Amino acid sequence: MTLLTGTLLAHGPRTVCSALRFSGEQGNEHWSSYHHVLNRARWSPLAASRCLLLLIVETLLPKGAPIHIVIDETLERRWGPMISKRGHYRDSVRSSRKKTVSSSGLRWIVMGVVCTPAWSQHPWTLPFLAVLSTTPAVSEHTGKRHKTIAMWAGQMISLLHRWLPDREIWVVGDGAYNCLAFGLHCAKRSVRLITPCQFDSAFHDPLPPPEQLPKGGKPRKVGKRQAKLSEVLHDPCTQWEEQVIPWYGQGGRRMQWCSGTAWWHRAKQPPLPIRWVLIRDPEGKQEPKALLCTDQHVSPLTIILTFMLRWSIETTFEQTRAHLGFQTQRQWSDTAIERSTPLLLGTYSLLTLMGTHLQKREPITPEYTAWYHKSEATFHDVLATIRVQIWKQQINLTAARDPAVRLLGSSVLDRLLFAACF
């Protein structure tokens, strides 16, 4: 609780020493014990992830409702020869369509639950599980078998299915998860997967009845190869549906789409039944996009609207960097690194749960300024509300002559001055 309280009250880098200063433990001679929580103590991060997931589902989702999961990677920019699992990756924040920028750091695969808090009208993604993914060179250097992003994601799906065996689960990812092996892994566990797909993917018709198959030769697994999605996109005979749909929080936008079912097949792998969806902008402002879902019975509109939930995790990454000090840690120990970053991401979810509890007593209101009017409370407002509650618990002494006067202890005053001046 000391580290958590200090992390919530701190401004700037979220190091252990910073957390101790803001929690009033800067004079503790046993300060090294707090470092041992991250680099030496025996506790299970997976058990903590499971508890956080169950708490999110029980608190913020209706009973029996489908659970929408977003999976994505984020880069924690770090430097230093002592960080053994550091690599160079494409930096999506600093890159553009014309220029690719790589940065040194740690690549995390993050899984979060999509929900809508009571004070917001937009979906939030609450992280509950983060896994460190390395490059092939780093895996070889550390002497461990290399795992691709899809392989790590498959293990995370297995954990998710084990923790929530009786719930309907939808998983949304970007193009990094457009992998047949990963899709088969999800389908085997009754998890619906929605990802972008390539316009030249090998889609086939279902296998025809045995009497229509040619005699002799190697048994076929799929039927005739379908036209490429790029050909369907430019075919004048393609029939398009058109409707105004909510588009990434920008209001309604008129979009067109067409859809079909197919079997996705590659050599040495079993086929996967999928539904593909082609989306295009009739005004030509947006580039065409192709999506696939591992459930053929899902409607195209549902696939489109569900895929747009993925963008909420980008907001989560931005907020954790701006308000929780993501990538300001200074640990070098592998164990501390693999614990501290998931804990910071989990703090985002924990604060949302705290805000939900406080919302029942009094509404969380957005910050008011003369130059900017918020339509709803943001994560910054939730964090500020919780900070106020923490400080109020510290300032609990009243004057004997005037109960309306609050008395400040010297230690609390020192911490307030430190928070305001340093």
Summary of the structure (lengths in Angstrom):
residues: 422
radius of gyration: 25.1
end to end distance: 22.8
largest distance: 100.7
contacts: 1199
relative contact order: 0.14
helix: 38%
strand: 21%
